[in-house]
Amino acid sequence: MTKAITASDLNIYYGSFLAVEGVNMDILPKSVTALIGPSGCGKSTYLRSINRMHEVIPGARVEGVLELDGKNLYGPGVDPVGVRRQIGMVFQRPNPFPTMSIYDNVIAGQRLNNKKMRKDATDTLVEQSLRGANLWNEVKDRLDKPGSSLSGGQQQRLCIARAIAVQPDVLLMDEPCSALDPISTLAIEDLINELKTEYTIVIVTHNMQQAARVSDFTGFFNIEGTGKPGHLVEMDETKTIFSQPREKATEDYVSGRFG
Amino acid sequence: MSVDTNLIPDDAVGSEPSPRALVRAELPRWAQPAVFGGSLVVVGALLALAGAFSIGLFVFLAAVLFAVATYLLSRFVEGGRKATDRLVTIVVTTAFLIALAPLVSVVITVVGNGLARFDAEFFSSSMRGVVGEGGGGYHAIMGTLIITALAALMSIPVGLLTAIYLVEYGKGRLARAITFFVDVMTGIPSIVAGLFAFALFALFFGPGVRMGFAGAVALSVLMIPVVVRATEEMLKIVPNELREAAYALGTPKWRTITKVVIPTSIAGIASGITLAIARVIGETAPLLIIAGLTTALNFNPFDGRMATLPVFAYTSYAAPGVPREPYLDRAWAAALVLIIIVLVLNLVARLIARVFAPKTR
């Protein structure tokens, strides 16, 4: 089920502004890839371009090739909606749908796409997804309560449950723990470790300990200065990046000397 | 020159309390009511002595004296900041009471005068063949409800879809042009809307045309911009994160709009629409021109004149028959019914807002 992502010479624009330049990256299936780097270096922009969420912003566009298991995501005739069904996303701030109950939030992917499902099938899917997101035991008695009644950490796990309920191949996470306390963060990190057996995971994080803890591979993005495009400095196994990176800039960043 | 308050020695400011003290002198709770009562008595006595007592002058002078006295007393005891606070509180409260006064006056007048004919007959009979006493506004009530319902039926889809276009799709010149024209339409005098409908229908049906439907068209010209504005504001406050969350689940844009954006904002939209209806239901001028007035019940908005409450009230009052009294009573009763309808609509709007509002627990 999981798929590999390959970016070659990917340039990402906001209008005429080149935000990210020349990214070449191979993301292996069933692995966790962390993207680190200073603010504004284009990690999130790159992440959002993977499931074509980037182009939701008016004027935003992408040049180059981005492949999911050899198929160009930006090829002619590719429907961004179809791409997003295969590549799920979890956002920085938990964003459960305020009008829906916990139950409906989990199956929002199905409900919003008008998929007809039998009641017992949805029940199974909800339980499975909530268990997958380590949330089932906390909410199983109040599935009909609104999603916004949960705590921040629970809401974020609800969003993860919602993302995995559509059974994507890839899960993108844009700083999923930055709004959470250490305990909720730990819960999400444990969850990421479990999820990588089934999904390809790409996570953007500002927390280098987190990158070191959860990821198999780490990509370091950097930016020369304001107004310049961000670029991928290097990418390697997480061990290597944090112990003996090839580039000086990476070493400076991971050792806290700048950024 | 700015001064760091921490640098001012504790005893440097005389009667002003030290900025670093935690405990400050405070007026007792009874002080302000006492000043209020005192102001009333003093102003009343002075005016009585001067022999020029009038209620308006009394209220005005008492309010001024109360504000000034409270400010000075508080400034002396509590210091400048508290005194300003009390003064502004008095000014704000006074402004509120002034704004409320005409409203209360209208309600009292209309209820007082309208209750005389607020009876079963008013709701069950038209003015057909009625001269003098008796009769009622049944035909006008039905006319108002039919015409307003038709106007709402035309305005809500157009307004709603326009707002969705502007917020979700529109960019560039077309969207700016629409926004501009919606703004212009908001300012159209209602008589112009009536003349527009009259001119439009005169093209098809010849001059002198009168029909309820044309009245509904005139009202929807007035209503559409209000619906667009209200809906637009509500759609704008739906957080973008929710749209992105839906997109990230592989939801197409139109489904995101119908199933996430609109449900999230439906409370505000519904109450905005209800208020737009309440806004046009009392329109008199356009209906006077295009819907006209009749004494008989007319359920068919496409055929002939149709009475409405505002026009009924206006003509009963402006051109009463002989004897005058029953006509004036019916006019007031019609006004009362209209106010009640608007009130009910406002309550419905609040109810809708509460029912549809996203729940948090």
Interface residues (C-beta under 8 A of the other chain):
Chain A: N51 M53 V56 P58 V81 G82 V83 R84 R85 Q86 G88 M89 F91 R93 N95 P96 F97 P98 T99 A108 G109 R111 L112 N113 N114 K145 P146 S148 S149 C159 R162 A163 V166
Chain B: K171 P239 E241 L242 R243 E244 A245 A246 Y247 A248 L249 G250 T251 P252 R255 T256 K259 V260 P263 T264 P358 K359 T360 R361
